[in-house]
Structures are given as C-alpha cells and as structure tokens.
C-alpha cells in the first residue's frame, strides 16, 4: 500500500494524547458512608469495573476513528509499476498486409480490428502508430480514431525484426520512460522471432481467420508457341489447414482479353493441392490478358494480369575467327536476330545496332575494334569475349583495361575442371532447382591467369575464375573450342550464354511483381527532352529510365502500387503493354505462434488487450473506505455511551 500524502501519517502520534488522558486521569473517588456497608461495597466494586470497561471501549473507538481519519487524509492506494510511471509512450503497429483480408467471425480480420481500435481508444495520452506503408508520430487519440478507419490494404509486409526497428524510431530517446508496443497482426511466417529489448513492453494480438484456406493463381508462362497459336499454362494452388483432406474439389477460372471473356474452364483439385490449366490463344496481335477465379477468403491473389506484345527481337552479332556453329545453334530462336561475320569481313557500321556481341576466339583485338566495342558498351550494349589460344597479349590487355576487366598473363598449359558455379548469380536464376554437387564437370586443357576485380560467375576447381562479369561485359579465361575444352558439349553452356543474350535487352515479360526490382528495355530512341511514362486508365507515373543508343532501360520497384495492365507511352504513342501483379508470398497460410515469443504478452483479442491495459493503469484508492470506517467507529462510540450500562 502506498500513500498520496504520506506526511500526514505523522499525525498518528496524536493518538497518544487520548491514551495519556485515559491512563493518567487525576480524578479521585470520595468515600461516602452508608448504613448497609457490606451491600454498598459490593455495588461500588461492580460499578467501578463496568465504568472502566466502558471507558476502554470508548477510548478504542475514538482511537480507531481518529486513525481512520488520518489514513483517509493520507489517501492510501495500491497500483502497479506501470500505473505509477508518469512517463509513458505507446506505439501501435497495425499489420495491413493482404493476408489480413482473411475472414474472421465478423468479416475481414483487419476491418474488425480497426473498428475495435476506433471504439476502444480514448484518453488524452498521445500515441504513435504505423502500418506496413504509413506512419504517424505523437498523434492525439481523436486524430488516431479519425485516421484508423481509412487504413487500406498494402502489398508490403514487415517482419517482426523490422517492426521492432520501426517502433524504436518512433519512440523518444528519453530515459526512465515506459515504452509499450502494441503488435496487431496475424503473424504470418516470415522469420524467427527476434529478442525483445529490456526497456520495451510488447503486447501481441494475434488475429486468426475462422477458416485458414485459400486458392491462389500462382503463375502463368508460355508453354509452347508456333506460327498461329501460343499455349499458356497457368498454375493454381489451394492452401488450407483443415482436417479431413482437401475440401476444395474444383474451381472455375476465366481468361479475358481486355474485358472480353475468351475462355473458361475448371481446375480439378481432387487428387492434388496444385492444379494446372492450359489455354491456347491466337498470335494475331497483342494480348492484354487477365485471369480470374472466385475465392472469398483472400481476394488479392484471385486475379493475375499479363501482356503479350508484338514480338521483339534481340540483335546478336558473332565476330568469329573460329567455328561459330555452336552459337548459331544457341541463337536460332524466334526471340533473336542472329548474324555472324568473320573478323576480316567485319562491318563496323553494324556494331551500334546490336544488343549483344560475341568475340569468338579472336587472335588479337585491334585498337579500332576496341574503340568501337567500348563505345557500344558505354551505350548499353553487352559483350562476351572468348579468347583464343595463343592470343596477342598486348592488344587483349589494352581492351580488357579499357573495359575494367583486368589483365591476362601468359597462357598456361594445364588441365583443369570447371567445378564452381555461383548459383546465386543472375545468369543462373531459375536454372537449377537446387545447388548441384554431383555435376558432370567440363574441363579445359589450357587457360589464362588473370588479375581482376570483376565478379566471378563460374570457377575452376582451384577457385580461379573461368567466367567473369563486369557490368554487361563477360569474359572467359580459356578458349572453349572443342580442341581445348568440352564446355560446348556441357549442359552448362546453354543457360550461360543464352541468358547473357536475354539480359542484354530485357524485353517486357508476361508480367512483373510489385515490390521487386524490375528492368524493362524498350527499343525506342528518345530525343533530349523526351521521357517514357507508364499509365493505365486512371493513373500514371514516370519510372526511372536511362536512354541508351537504341533503347531505353526502365526500372521499377514499388510503383505502380496497384496490380493491373498498363501501357508504356511516349507522349501519346503507346509503345508496349506491361502488366504488374502483387507478390504471391502472402498466399501461403503459415503462421507463427506469438506464445513462443519470449518476453511478449499475448492476447486473443483487442478487447482483452484494452481490459488488461486499463487494469494495469488503474489506481485503487482506499480513502473512502477509511472515511466510512471513521464514521462507523464514531457511531459505535455514541452507541456505547448511550446504551452500555
């Protein structure tokens, strides 16, 4: 028990005064003689004992009444440490990611949580709050209530460690402040729980859907293509955490071109959680597509947008001084425009118009060719250099230095296996399902040692580089003709050189994911004051863009903010169609259990949280009870004086 006015307790010493008066009273009894002395003596003794008991009871009532009055003025109370701390800061995190669209008992769990926050928030204490895509610092409860109902869903999703970091930025740097983070989320699995700082109280409210099930359109890709039709394959998955097997047997899916329904079919899930459906479309022109299915639980992944433009071609030039048949086999594809010339008959005027140039085992690189290739590279072109055996070192090293690739030393005759593959390199993205350990490694019979700071992509068994990359320039450190190496017969040659060509001009894909780093090359030439814009029917934005010699390279990450089909526009001219979709990472129904988060108080609902906070902040005052007891003791004294004989 604590006291608001503890100094008043010194008045308890006043209780000694009535005690002294009763103990040391100076009254003396006078003797009166009566005739019947024996009888009167007995009555006197009894009367005196009764009088003393009455006085002691009266004294006790007065002492208790006075003590209760003193305690009442001292204002005793009980309270927790939280309630006694006058400096408090509260930060509220509201998870507004797409997974919060899941249905609860009374609708989407986010909307229910926002209504509870609106109803329960009160008081005068300022608070800070943030979501996955917005934040407010030191707002009043009324301003918070005015804004909380307007929170919209976001495709962004913060991990627990990111939430703690963001909350720490909103707290002040003052010491001796009670800091509380209210964490409102469904706790979808992203990472393990981090440790909680010592000076932080975390109250976690896990919002759970009534039924954890979802159907999502995962992806779409071109399965095959011929002169008249394109075959599209669509992957759809059903995810649920219910007993008794897969409750969803089939679901319909529709294909639209713009707003026109092209085809509709059903996907069978009776034997599998994943389903694949095939659509055939005409190659007569561009196709602005949309796939759609019905699933009431998580609607954000029920639609997938994609675009098929008029086919563009990547221009590739091979400059050969050896047999280039393996390059011809690689690039005789519809997406490439492949030409090859011998070094002696090379037309320098064709170099600026290319996207990817392969120097196939030239003995030397003259200064004129080096200058043309350096200019080509500076304008955004991509170059692959395959050295020959017994090269002219000075010409090669002059070119390598101009491209900041390093310098070669003398050729070394030694057999080496090509064993080290950098699986995380962009060239090998989606090439390997997993890191391969028992690969049938190719080898070389001779190679060049190199001094370089370029990024290794493939290496020898002794960790020396076999393939290097610097920007959009690639360099082999050994000849790959069949006399020197069996690399041409290796399955590794196809994805390696093929992806170099694809990445030399990143033509628009079927679709892109919002929130990822996306690069799009548009084959157009712009004037000095011209820019490209991405727009739809209601909005537009200007992406980051670099103007190259014969194309414009655009980069997007967080824009656009809404999934849909868009156009790339130069002034009023539509150049390409482009589609964006939300990431499907939140489609997976895997959740963390906040009960496993050490140091966190977990609540099943916001109502329980507010009740707990209210109880923790409450102060139990007892002065009224002491005032009541003081009146009772005074009443008992009056009754004793009046009725006790």
PyMOL commands that set and color helices and strands:
alter all, ss='L'
color gray80, all
select helices_A, chain A and resi 6-23+37-74+81-84+98-101+109-120+141-148+160-170+299-301+325-331+348-353+367-378+393-402+426-428+487-489+492-504+585-587+594-596+606-617+623-643
alter helices_A, ss='H'
color red, helices_A
select strands_A, chain A and resi 2-3+76-79+88-94+103-104+107-108+127-130+135-139+178-185+200-206+213-225+229-240+250-257+260-268+274-282+287-293+303-308+314-320+336-342+356-360+382-386+407-421+443-451+455-460+465-470+473-476+512-513+518-522+532-535+540-541+544-547+552-556+564-570+573-581+600-603+619-621
alter strands_A, ss='S'
color yellow, strands_A
deselect
rebuild
show_as cartoon
